[in-house]
Amino acid sequence: VQLQAFGGGVVQAGGSLRLSCAVSRTIFNNNIMAWYRQAPGKQRDLVARITSGGSTEYADSLKGRFTISRDRAKYTLYLQMNSLKPEDTGVYYCNVQYTIREYWGQGTQVTVSS
């Protein structure tokens, strides 16, 4: 298994969740890692991206609420989500771009109730 995401769940609006993605050591460095999400009936969209050097990029609508990070010692990618809204509901996927290949995790469901 290359990527395994977990940490999703049901949370009330205004709450927080932290998603984790365990990444295989062989593809953890010298890459770009990201979180995407897919709401019901919609396309999969970029949430946030982080490079090996630590540069980050966020979807405009999520800036200030979500934080992406990576832990080299634990080979794990994180997404801290605060002030969650019902429109944040969806399946969240972790993604790694390594050399010319792209890897996806299995997705973890996040449901935000109003």
N, C-alpha and C positions, 0 to 999 in steps of 0.2 A: 504494500500500500504506500503510495507516494504522499498523499495528503489526506488528512482526516479532520473534519471540522466538528466541533461540538460547542455546547454552551447556550444553544437556543432555548426558548421556552415561552411561556405566557407571562406577560407583565402588564401592569396597568399603565395608562398614559401618564407620563411624567417620571416613570421609573427608569432603571438602568439595567443593562445586561453587558456582560463581556463574553465575546465569542473568542474561541481559540481554534487554531488549526495546527495540528502536528504535521511537520514537514520532514520528509526523508532527508537524512544528512547529505546524501549525494547531490541534492538539488537545492540545498538551503543557501549556499553562498553564491555570490556573483550572479544575482538574479534580480528580477522585479516581482514583488509579491503584491497581491491585491485581494480585495473583497468586492464581490458583486452581489446584487440581490435581484430577485425576480418576484414581483408582486403577482397575485392571481390574474391571469389573462393578459399579462404585460410581458414585454421583453426583458431580458436580463441586462441590468445597467450597472455601470461602475459605481462603487461606493467610495473607495479610497485605494490608493496605491502607494507603495514604499519601495525605494531602491535599496540596494546593498549598502549604499553610502548613507542611507537614512533620510533622503529627500522624500517628502510626502506630497500627495496631491489628493484633493477631495472633490466630490461632487459639490457644486456651489450651494445647493440647498441643505447640505449636511455640515458645512463648516461651522465649527464651534460646538457642535453636539457630539460628533464622532471623532475618535482618535485611533489611528492605526499605529501599531508598533510591532517590533520583532525582537525576540530574545535569542541571541546566538547560542547561549549556553544550553537552552532548552529546545532549540530547533523548533520554535513555535512562533506563529504569527497571531496577533491579537487584534480585536476590534472592540474598543470600549465605546458603548453607546449610552448616552445620557439624554435626559429630557425626551424620552421616546414618545412618539405620536402614533396614532392608529395607522397613518399612511406609511409608517416604517414596517408594517407587516409584510412578510414575504419569506422566501427561502434565501438564505445567505450562503454564498459559495466562496471558498477561498481558491485562489488562482496563483500559479507560479509560471512565469516565463523564464525558461532556462535554456540558454543557447538558442536553438531554432525551434525548440519544443515548448508546448504549453500543457500544463497539468491542471486538473480540476479536482476539488474535493467533492464529497457526496452531497453537500448542502445540509444546512441546519435551519429548522423552522423557527421564525420569530413571529410571535403574535402579540400585538399591542391592543389591549382592550380600552374602550373609552369609558 
